Amino acid sequence: QVLLVQSGAEVKKPGASVKVSCKASGYTFTSYAMHWVRQAPGQRLEWMGWINVDNGNTKYSEKFQGRVTITRDTSASTVHMELSRLRSEDTAVYYCAKSAAANIGPLEYWGQGTLVTVSS
Amino acid sequence: DIVMTQSPDSLVVYLGERATINCKSSQNILYSSNNKNYLSWYQQKPGQPPKLLIYWASTRESGVPDRFSGSGSGTEFTLTISSLQAEDVAVYYCQQYWSTPLTFGGGTKVEIK
């Protein structure tokens, strides 16, 4: 079955960076896009960006442009999301989500989420 | 950006009764070439990630009970739970995948009366 397993919770200071990983299994890794979505406490789900896992092309939300980088390691079936210059408002649960398509499509499987806390 | 607006914010329904959630997009998300609406519905229970229920506005994901149904087209959509069960207590989100940034509605919390 499809599984997306994310790395563990992180606590970071303002200005630091965080890198969250998402290891995929149970399907052909390079055939489907991977998206990142975050959910701050009490807020709606917020899309951050996506990666074409086959060719590595990425597209990011303008809100995070310049601060977010999504990469993939096909040998490890893992996608990474790095967010830099963290501020308190970045405290949220971060999810990877597998698209049902090679690019944009419904998000059919989700990781368990990674809580990132930004606090001085 | 396409803005997704859900109503109501919360809903309290008797067990076995119908629950209806509305979602409106700020732009048309029906692609005329394939006659598909680029809209999904998700269910999120506390402490869990969202779960895909419906895509293409009305196609039920495999394994989703048939009491869940989606309808609508263009800019107005509805998720209906025909007979609410205790396990349906959750927050429900609509989402458009017509264009990036993908955007979500604000969520509708469904509770049992």
Contacts between the chains, C-beta under 8 A, distances in Angstrom:
chain1	res1	chain2	res2	distance
A	35	B	102	7.1
A	37	B	102	7.9
A	44	B	93	7.2
A	44	B	104	5.2
A	44	B	105	7.0
A	44	B	106	5.0
A	44	B	107	6.0
A	45	B	42	7.9
A	45	B	50	6.8
A	45	B	93	6.0
A	45	B	95	7.4
A	45	B	104	4.2
A	45	B	107	8.0
A	46	B	104	7.4
A	47	B	100	7.5
A	47	B	101	5.1
A	47	B	102	4.1
A	47	B	103	6.8
A	47	B	104	7.4
A	50	B	100	7.6
A	59	B	100	5.8
A	61	B	100	7.3
A	61	B	101	4.4
A	62	B	101	7.2
A	63	B	101	7.5
A	95	B	49	5.5
A	95	B	50	7.7
A	97	B	49	7.9
A	97	B	50	7.9
A	100	B	55	7.0
A	104	B	97	5.2
A	104	B	100	6.9
A	104	B	102	7.3
A	105	B	55	7.8
A	105	B	97	6.1
A	106	B	40	4.3
A	106	B	52	5.7
A	106	B	55	3.7
A	106	B	56	7.8
A	106	B	95	8.0
A	106	B	97	6.3
A	107	B	40	7.1
A	107	B	42	7.7
A	107	B	50	7.5
A	107	B	52	6.3
A	107	B	95	7.5
A	108	B	52	5.1
A	108	B	55	7.8
A	108	B	61	7.0
A	109	B	52	7.8
A	110	B	49	3.7
A	110	B	50	5.9
A	110	B	51	7.4
A	111	B	49	6.6
A	112	B	49	6.2
A	113	B	49	5.5
